[in-house]
Amino acid sequence: MAQHYESDITRFINEYKTKHPDTEKRQLEGRALLWDKQQDAELLKQFKAARVPQKPYVYQTN
C-alpha cells in the first residue's frame, strides 16, 4: 500500500474530529458509563459462590 494513501473512511473521521474537537472526550464519557467501573472483589467472590451448576442438557425435560 502506498505511504500517502488515505481511505475515504480515514478522511471522514479526521474531518469529523476537526469539526467536532470534543468527540474523544464524549467517547471517554460514554465508555465510563458502562465499562470503566471499579470491581468489587468480595462481591464477585459471592457471585461465584452462589452459582448453581447447570445440567448437561438444559432443554431435556426428563
HTML snippet that shows the backbone in 3Dmol.js (N, CA, C, O; Angstrom):
<script src="https://3Dmol.org/build/3Dmol-min.js"></script>
<div id="view" style="width:600px;height:400px;position:relative"></div>
<script>
const pdb = `
ATOM      1  N   MET A   1       0.841  -1.167   0.000  1.00  0.00           N
ATOM      2  CA  MET A   1       0.000   0.000   0.000  1.00  0.00           C
ATOM      3  C   MET A   1       0.894   1.240   0.000  1.00  0.00           C
ATOM      4  O   MET A   1       1.916   1.276   0.685  1.00  0.00           O
ATOM      5  N   ALA A   2       0.517   2.220  -0.745  1.00  0.00           N
ATOM      6  CA  ALA A   2       1.316   3.440  -0.837  1.00  0.00           C
ATOM      7  C   ALA A   2       1.303   4.195   0.492  1.00  0.00           C
ATOM      8  O   ALA A   2       0.308   4.174   1.217  1.00  0.00           O
ATOM      9  N   GLN A   3       2.400   4.850   0.799  1.00  0.00           N
ATOM     10  CA  GLN A   3       2.530   5.574   2.065  1.00  0.00           C
ATOM     11  C   GLN A   3       1.577   6.772   2.147  1.00  0.00           C
ATOM     12  O   GLN A   3       1.135   7.133   3.238  1.00  0.00           O
ATOM     13  N   HIS A   4       1.266   7.375   1.033  1.00  0.00           N
ATOM     14  CA  HIS A   4       0.444   8.580   1.040  1.00  0.00           C
ATOM     15  C   HIS A   4      -1.050   8.288   0.896  1.00  0.00           C
ATOM     16  O   HIS A   4      -1.859   9.216   0.881  1.00  0.00           O
ATOM     17  N   TYR A   5      -1.422   7.032   0.792  1.00  0.00           N
ATOM     18  CA  TYR A   5      -2.831   6.681   0.618  1.00  0.00           C
ATOM     19  C   TYR A   5      -3.605   6.908   1.912  1.00  0.00           C
ATOM     20  O   TYR A   5      -3.141   6.567   3.000  1.00  0.00           O
ATOM     21  N   GLU A   6      -4.790   7.489   1.771  1.00  0.00           N
ATOM     22  CA  GLU A   6      -5.675   7.697   2.911  1.00  0.00           C
ATOM     23  C   GLU A   6      -7.088   7.314   2.461  1.00  0.00           C
ATOM     24  O   GLU A   6      -7.616   7.886   1.507  1.00  0.00           O
ATOM     25  N   SER A   7      -7.683   6.367   3.135  1.00  0.00           N
ATOM     26  CA  SER A   7      -9.003   5.883   2.728  1.00  0.00           C
ATOM     27  C   SER A   7     -10.070   6.948   2.963  1.00  0.00           C
ATOM     28  O   SER A   7      -9.861   7.917   3.693  1.00  0.00           O
ATOM     29  N   ASP A   8     -11.213   6.739   2.326  1.00  0.00           N
ATOM     30  CA  ASP A   8     -12.335   7.663   2.500  1.00  0.00           C
ATOM     31  C   ASP A   8     -12.786   7.698   3.953  1.00  0.00           C
ATOM     32  O   ASP A   8     -13.111   8.759   4.487  1.00  0.00           O
ATOM     33  N   ILE A   9     -12.804   6.543   4.581  1.00  0.00           N
ATOM     34  CA  ILE A   9     -13.231   6.469   5.981  1.00  0.00           C
ATOM     35  C   ILE A   9     -12.275   7.243   6.882  1.00  0.00           C
ATOM     36  O   ILE A   9     -12.709   7.994   7.755  1.00  0.00           O
ATOM     37  N   THR A  10     -10.978   7.060   6.669  1.00  0.00           N
ATOM     38  CA  THR A  10      -9.984   7.775   7.471  1.00  0.00           C
ATOM     39  C   THR A  10     -10.126   9.278   7.279  1.00  0.00           C
ATOM     40  O   THR A  10     -10.062  10.041   8.243  1.00  0.00           O
ATOM     41  N   ARG A  11     -10.317   9.703   6.032  1.00  0.00           N
ATOM     42  CA  ARG A  11     -10.518  11.120   5.758  1.00  0.00           C
ATOM     43  C   ARG A  11     -11.775  11.641   6.460  1.00  0.00           C
ATOM     44  O   ARG A  11     -11.767  12.724   7.044  1.00  0.00           O
ATOM     45  N   PHE A  12     -12.855  10.852   6.395  1.00  0.00           N
ATOM     46  CA  PHE A  12     -14.098  11.260   7.045  1.00  0.00           C
ATOM     47  C   PHE A  12     -13.900  11.419   8.551  1.00  0.00           C
ATOM     48  O   PHE A  12     -14.333  12.413   9.133  1.00  0.00           O
ATOM     49  N   ILE A  13     -13.247  10.442   9.184  1.00  0.00           N
ATOM     50  CA  ILE A  13     -13.023  10.503  10.634  1.00  0.00           C
ATOM     51  C   ILE A  13     -12.157  11.701  10.999  1.00  0.00           C
ATOM     52  O   ILE A  13     -12.451  12.408  11.963  1.00  0.00           O
ATOM     53  N   ASN A  14     -11.101  11.932  10.241  1.00  0.00           N
ATOM     54  CA  ASN A  14     -10.232  13.082  10.517  1.00  0.00           C
ATOM     55  C   ASN A  14     -10.976  14.402  10.356  1.00  0.00           C
ATOM     56  O   ASN A  14     -10.803  15.312  11.167  1.00  0.00           O
ATOM     57  N   GLU A  15     -11.804  14.516   9.316  1.00  0.00           N
ATOM     58  CA  GLU A  15     -12.588  15.735   9.117  1.00  0.00           C
ATOM     59  C   GLU A  15     -13.605  15.905  10.244  1.00  0.00           C
ATOM     60  O   GLU A  15     -13.805  17.012  10.745  1.00  0.00           O
ATOM     61  N   TYR A  16     -14.244  14.810  10.637  1.00  0.00           N
ATOM     62  CA  TYR A  16     -15.227  14.863  11.718  1.00  0.00           C
ATOM     63  C   TYR A  16     -14.582  15.334  13.013  1.00  0.00           C
ATOM     64  O   TYR A  16     -15.131  16.183  13.715  1.00  0.00           O
ATOM     65  N   LYS A  17     -13.414  14.779  13.328  1.00  0.00           N
ATOM     66  CA  LYS A  17     -12.721  15.166  14.557  1.00  0.00           C
ATOM     67  C   LYS A  17     -12.279  16.623  14.503  1.00  0.00           C
ATOM     68  O   LYS A  17     -12.234  17.296  15.533  1.00  0.00           O
ATOM     69  N   THR A  18     -11.955  17.113  13.314  1.00  0.00           N
ATOM     70  CA  THR A  18     -11.577  18.515  13.168  1.00  0.00           C
ATOM     71  C   THR A  18     -12.779  19.419  13.412  1.00  0.00           C
ATOM     72  O   THR A  18     -12.662  20.451  14.072  1.00  0.00           O
ATOM     73  N   LYS A  19     -13.935  19.029  12.878  1.00  0.00           N
ATOM     74  CA  LYS A  19     -15.152  19.830  13.039  1.00  0.00           C
ATOM     75  C   LYS A  19     -15.755  19.689  14.434  1.00  0.00           C
ATOM     76  O   LYS A  19     -16.429  20.602  14.911  1.00  0.00           O
ATOM     77  N   HIS A  20     -15.518  18.554  15.091  1.00  0.00           N
ATOM     78  CA  HIS A  20     -16.069  18.281  16.421  1.00  0.00           C
ATOM     79  C   HIS A  20     -14.921  17.909  17.367  1.00  0.00           C
ATOM     80  O   HIS A  20     -14.707  16.727  17.636  1.00  0.00           O
ATOM     81  N   PRO A  21     -14.186  18.898  17.873  1.00  0.00           N
ATOM     82  CA  PRO A  21     -12.994  18.601  18.689  1.00  0.00           C
ATOM     83  C   PRO A  21     -13.288  17.909  20.015  1.00  0.00           C
ATOM     84  O   PRO A  21     -12.374  17.356  20.628  1.00  0.00           O
ATOM     85  N   ASP A  22     -14.536  17.924  20.473  1.00  0.00           N
ATOM     86  CA  ASP A  22     -14.864  17.293  21.748  1.00  0.00           C
ATOM     87  C   ASP A  22     -15.248  15.822  21.599  1.00  0.00           C
ATOM     88  O   ASP A  22     -15.700  15.209  22.567  1.00  0.00           O
ATOM     89  N   THR A  23     -15.082  15.251  20.422  1.00  0.00           N
ATOM     90  CA  THR A  23     -15.503  13.877  20.147  1.00  0.00           C
ATOM     91  C   THR A  23     -14.831  12.870  21.078  1.00  0.00           C
ATOM     92  O   THR A  23     -15.511  12.035  21.674  1.00  0.00           O
ATOM     93  N   GLU A  24     -13.528  12.937  21.209  1.00  0.00           N
ATOM     94  CA  GLU A  24     -12.816  11.957  22.033  1.00  0.00           C
ATOM     95  C   GLU A  24     -13.219  12.078  23.507  1.00  0.00           C
ATOM     96  O   GLU A  24     -13.326  11.069  24.205  1.00  0.00           O
ATOM     97  N   LYS A  25     -13.441  13.295  23.974  1.00  0.00           N
ATOM     98  CA  LYS A  25     -13.879  13.493  25.356  1.00  0.00           C
ATOM     99  C   LYS A  25     -15.252  12.856  25.561  1.00  0.00           C
ATOM    100  O   LYS A  25     -15.477  12.197  26.576  1.00  0.00           O
ATOM    101  N   ARG A  26     -16.172  13.042  24.613  1.00  0.00           N
ATOM    102  CA  ARG A  26     -17.506  12.455  24.730  1.00  0.00           C
ATOM    103  C   ARG A  26     -17.448  10.937  24.626  1.00  0.00           C
ATOM    104  O   ARG A  26     -18.230  10.246  25.279  1.00  0.00           O
ATOM    105  N   GLN A  27     -16.531  10.404  23.813  1.00  0.00           N
ATOM    106  CA  GLN A  27     -16.372   8.949  23.720  1.00  0.00           C
ATOM    107  C   GLN A  27     -15.935   8.375  25.066  1.00  0.00           C
ATOM    108  O   GLN A  27     -16.465   7.357  25.509  1.00  0.00           O
ATOM    109  N   LEU A  28     -14.979   9.021  25.711  1.00  0.00           N
ATOM    110  CA  LEU A  28     -14.497   8.554  27.013  1.00  0.00           C
ATOM    111  C   LEU A  28     -15.596   8.646  28.066  1.00  0.00           C
ATOM    112  O   LEU A  28     -15.712   7.768  28.921  1.00  0.00           O
ATOM    113  N   GLU A  29     -16.403   9.705  28.009  1.00  0.00           N
ATOM    114  CA  GLU A  29     -17.512   9.833  28.960  1.00  0.00           C
ATOM    115  C   GLU A  29     -18.525   8.706  28.737  1.00  0.00           C
ATOM    116  O   GLU A  29     -19.032   8.132  29.701  1.00  0.00           O
ATOM    117  N   GLY A  30     -18.820   8.390  27.484  1.00  0.00           N
ATOM    118  CA  GLY A  30     -19.753   7.319  27.178  1.00  0.00           C
ATOM    119  C   GLY A  30     -19.228   5.968  27.617  1.00  0.00           C
ATOM    120  O   GLY A  30     -19.978   5.139  28.134  1.00  0.00           O
ATOM    121  N   ARG A  31     -17.942   5.746  27.411  1.00  0.00           N
ATOM    122  CA  ARG A  31     -17.331   4.486  27.839  1.00  0.00           C
ATOM    123  C   ARG A  31     -17.403   4.342  29.359  1.00  0.00           C
ATOM    124  O   ARG A  31     -17.632   3.249  29.877  1.00  0.00           O
ATOM    125  N   ALA A  32     -17.207   5.437  30.056  1.00  0.00           N
ATOM    126  CA  ALA A  32     -17.206   5.405  31.518  1.00  0.00           C
ATOM    127  C   ALA A  32     -18.580   5.041  32.084  1.00  0.00           C
ATOM    128  O   ALA A  32     -18.674   4.533  33.202  1.00  0.00           O
ATOM    129  N   LEU A  33     -19.643   5.297  31.320  1.00  0.00           N
ATOM    130  CA  LEU A  33     -20.982   4.974  31.805  1.00  0.00           C
ATOM    131  C   LEU A  33     -21.164   3.479  32.030  1.00  0.00           C
ATOM    132  O   LEU A  33     -21.811   3.070  32.994  1.00  0.00           O
ATOM    133  N   LEU A  34     -20.595   2.661  31.144  1.00  0.00           N
ATOM    134  CA  LEU A  34     -20.843   1.226  31.213  1.00  0.00           C
ATOM    135  C   LEU A  34     -19.603   0.374  31.494  1.00  0.00           C
ATOM    136  O   LEU A  34     -19.721  -0.688  32.105  1.00  0.00           O
ATOM    137  N   TRP A  35     -18.447   0.806  31.072  1.00  0.00           N
ATOM    138  CA  TRP A  35     -17.298  -0.095  31.072  1.00  0.00           C
ATOM    139  C   TRP A  35     -16.252   0.210  32.129  1.00  0.00           C
ATOM    140  O   TRP A  35     -15.726  -0.720  32.742  1.00  0.00           O
ATOM    141  N   ASP A  36     -15.940   1.431  32.359  1.00  0.00           N
ATOM    142  CA  ASP A  36     -14.845   1.780  33.266  1.00  0.00           C
ATOM    143  C   ASP A  36     -15.346   1.893  34.696  1.00  0.00           C
ATOM    144  O   ASP A  36     -15.468   2.993  35.237  1.00  0.00           O
ATOM    145  N   LYS A  37     -15.633   0.757  35.300  1.00  0.00           N
ATOM    146  CA  LYS A  37     -16.153   0.715  36.661  1.00  0.00           C
ATOM    147  C   LYS A  37     -15.171  -0.020  37.568  1.00  0.00           C
ATOM    148  O   LYS A  37     -14.452  -0.920  37.133  1.00  0.00           O
ATOM    149  N   GLN A  38     -15.156   0.380  38.826  1.00  0.00           N
ATOM    150  CA  GLN A  38     -14.339  -0.316  39.806  1.00  0.00           C
ATOM    151  C   GLN A  38     -14.978  -1.668  40.116  1.00  0.00           C
ATOM    152  O   GLN A  38     -16.198  -1.766  40.247  1.00  0.00           O
ATOM    153  N   GLN A  39     -14.168  -2.690  40.231  1.00  0.00           N
ATOM    154  CA  GLN A  39     -14.659  -4.032  40.532  1.00  0.00           C
ATOM    155  C   GLN A  39     -14.572  -4.288  42.034  1.00  0.00           C
ATOM    156  O   GLN A  39     -13.570  -3.967  42.672  1.00  0.00           O
ATOM    157  N   ASP A  40     -15.621  -4.861  42.580  1.00  0.00           N
ATOM    158  CA  ASP A  40     -15.656  -5.226  43.986  1.00  0.00           C
ATOM    159  C   ASP A  40     -15.304  -6.716  44.088  1.00  0.00           C
ATOM    160  O   ASP A  40     -16.126  -7.573  43.764  1.00  0.00           O
ATOM    161  N   ALA A  41     -14.100  -7.014  44.531  1.00  0.00           N
ATOM    162  CA  ALA A  41     -13.613  -8.395  44.571  1.00  0.00           C
ATOM    163  C   ALA A  41     -14.464  -9.273  45.494  1.00  0.00           C
ATOM    164  O   ALA A  41     -14.723 -10.434  45.175  1.00  0.00           O
ATOM    165  N   GLU A  42     -14.890  -8.739  46.608  1.00  0.00           N
ATOM    166  CA  GLU A  42     -15.696  -9.523  47.543  1.00  0.00           C
ATOM    167  C   GLU A  42     -17.057  -9.867  46.935  1.00  0.00           C
ATOM    168  O   GLU A  42     -17.540 -10.987  47.097  1.00  0.00           O
ATOM    169  N   LEU A  43     -17.671  -8.923  46.245  1.00  0.00           N
ATOM    170  CA  LEU A  43     -18.960  -9.161  45.605  1.00  0.00           C
ATOM    171  C   LEU A  43     -18.826 -10.205  44.491  1.00  0.00           C
ATOM    172  O   LEU A  43     -19.691 -11.070  44.350  1.00  0.00           O
ATOM    173  N   LEU A  44     -17.759 -10.131  43.706  1.00  0.00           N
ATOM    174  CA  LEU A  44     -17.529 -11.127  42.654  1.00  0.00           C
ATOM    175  C   LEU A  44     -17.349 -12.521  43.255  1.00  0.00           C
ATOM    176  O   LEU A  44     -17.831 -13.512  42.707  1.00  0.00           O
ATOM    177  N   LYS A  45     -16.658 -12.582  44.374  1.00  0.00           N
ATOM    178  CA  LYS A  45     -16.457 -13.858  45.058  1.00  0.00           C
ATOM    179  C   LYS A  45     -17.793 -14.439  45.513  1.00  0.00           C
ATOM    180  O   LYS A  45     -18.019 -15.644  45.397  1.00  0.00           O
ATOM    181  N   GLN A  46     -18.676 -13.591  46.028  1.00  0.00           N
ATOM    182  CA  GLN A  46     -20.003 -14.036  46.447  1.00  0.00           C
ATOM    183  C   GLN A  46     -20.831 -14.515  45.252  1.00  0.00           C
ATOM    184  O   GLN A  46     -21.539 -15.517  45.355  1.00  0.00           O
ATOM    185  N   PHE A  47     -20.749 -13.818  44.132  1.00  0.00           N
ATOM    186  CA  PHE A  47     -21.473 -14.233  42.933  1.00  0.00           C
ATOM    187  C   PHE A  47     -21.029 -15.616  42.479  1.00  0.00           C
ATOM    188  O   PHE A  47     -21.860 -16.459  42.141  1.00  0.00           O
ATOM    189  N   LYS A  48     -19.730 -15.849  42.471  1.00  0.00           N
ATOM    190  CA  LYS A  48     -19.204 -17.148  42.049  1.00  0.00           C
ATOM    191  C   LYS A  48     -19.634 -18.258  43.001  1.00  0.00           C
ATOM    192  O   LYS A  48     -19.940 -19.369  42.568  1.00  0.00           O
ATOM    193  N   ALA A  49     -19.658 -17.958  44.297  1.00  0.00           N
ATOM    194  CA  ALA A  49     -20.053 -18.963  45.285  1.00  0.00           C
ATOM    195  C   ALA A  49     -21.542 -19.296  45.189  1.00  0.00           C
ATOM    196  O   ALA A  49     -21.945 -20.403  45.547  1.00  0.00           O
ATOM    197  N   ALA A  50     -22.353 -18.371  44.719  1.00  0.00           N
ATOM    198  CA  ALA A  50     -23.800 -18.563  44.662  1.00  0.00           C
ATOM    199  C   ALA A  50     -24.267 -19.220  43.361  1.00  0.00           C
ATOM    200  O   ALA A  50     -25.461 -19.465  43.193  1.00  0.00           O
ATOM    201  N   ARG A  51     -23.359 -19.504  42.454  1.00  0.00           N
ATOM    202  CA  ARG A  51     -23.757 -20.110  41.179  1.00  0.00           C
ATOM    203  C   ARG A  51     -24.337 -21.501  41.384  1.00  0.00           C
ATOM    204  O   ARG A  51     -23.876 -22.267  42.229  1.00  0.00           O
ATOM    205  N   VAL A  52     -25.350 -21.807  40.597  1.00  0.00           N
ATOM    206  CA  VAL A  52     -25.966 -23.130  40.617  1.00  0.00           C
ATOM    207  C   VAL A  52     -25.463 -23.863  39.383  1.00  0.00           C
ATOM    208  O   VAL A  52     -25.554 -23.331  38.276  1.00  0.00           O
ATOM    209  N   PRO A  53     -24.931 -25.078  39.546  1.00  0.00           N
ATOM    210  CA  PRO A  53     -24.409 -25.793  38.385  1.00  0.00           C
ATOM    211  C   PRO A  53     -25.519 -26.077  37.364  1.00  0.00           C
ATOM    212  O   PRO A  53     -26.637 -26.444  37.726  1.00  0.00           O
ATOM    213  N   GLN A  54     -25.190 -25.902  36.107  1.00  0.00           N
ATOM    214  CA  GLN A  54     -26.152 -26.144  35.042  1.00  0.00           C
ATOM    215  C   GLN A  54     -26.133 -27.614  34.650  1.00  0.00           C
ATOM    216  O   GLN A  54     -25.071 -28.236  34.607  1.00  0.00           O
ATOM    217  N   LYS A  55     -27.302 -28.167  34.365  1.00  0.00           N
ATOM    218  CA  LYS A  55     -27.380 -29.549  33.930  1.00  0.00           C
ATOM    219  C   LYS A  55     -26.767 -29.667  32.545  1.00  0.00           C
ATOM    220  O   LYS A  55     -26.737 -28.688  31.799  1.00  0.00           O
ATOM    221  N   PRO A  56     -26.271 -30.865  32.185  1.00  0.00           N
ATOM    222  CA  PRO A  56     -25.579 -31.023  30.906  1.00  0.00           C
ATOM    223  C   PRO A  56     -26.424 -30.620  29.698  1.00  0.00           C
ATOM    224  O   PRO A  56     -25.912 -29.983  28.778  1.00  0.00           O
ATOM    225  N   TYR A  57     -27.690 -30.975  29.685  1.00  0.00           N
ATOM    226  CA  TYR A  57     -28.537 -30.630  28.554  1.00  0.00           C
ATOM    227  C   TYR A  57     -29.750 -29.907  29.102  1.00  0.00           C
ATOM    228  O   TYR A  57     -30.667 -30.538  29.629  1.00  0.00           O
ATOM    229  N   VAL A  58     -29.764 -28.603  28.983  1.00  0.00           N
ATOM    230  CA  VAL A  58     -30.771 -27.794  29.662  1.00  0.00           C
ATOM    231  C   VAL A  58     -32.164 -27.921  29.066  1.00  0.00           C
ATOM    232  O   VAL A  58     -33.142 -27.604  29.743  1.00  0.00           O
ATOM    233  N   TYR A  59     -32.286 -28.372  27.826  1.00  0.00           N
ATOM    234  CA  TYR A  59     -33.591 -28.468  27.190  1.00  0.00           C
ATOM    235  C   TYR A  59     -34.269 -29.809  27.381  1.00  0.00           C
ATOM    236  O   TYR A  59     -35.415 -29.992  26.970  1.00  0.00           O
ATOM    237  N   GLN A  60     -33.577 -30.741  27.997  1.00  0.00           N
ATOM    238  CA  GLN A  60     -34.163 -32.059  28.228  1.00  0.00           C
ATOM    239  C   GLN A  60     -35.179 -31.960  29.372  1.00  0.00           C
ATOM    240  O   GLN A  60     -34.883 -31.392  30.423  1.00  0.00           O
ATOM    241  N   THR A  61     -36.376 -32.516  29.162  1.00  0.00           N
ATOM    242  CA  THR A  61     -37.449 -32.407  30.151  1.00  0.00           C
ATOM    243  C   THR A  61     -37.488 -33.551  31.128  1.00  0.00           C
ATOM    244  O   THR A  61     -38.177 -33.444  32.143  1.00  0.00           O
ATOM    245  N   ASN A  62     -36.783 -34.651  30.883  1.00  0.00           N
ATOM    246  CA  ASN A  62     -36.828 -35.827  31.771  1.00  0.00           C
ATOM    247  C   ASN A  62     -35.903 -35.622  32.948  1.00  0.00           C
ATOM    248  O   ASN A  62     -35.797 -36.495  33.810  1.00  0.00           O
TER     249      ASN A  62
END
`;
const viewer = $3Dmol.createViewer("view");
viewer.addModel(pdb, "pdb");
viewer.setStyle({}, {cartoon: {color: "spectrum"}});
viewer.zoomTo();
viewer.render();
</script>
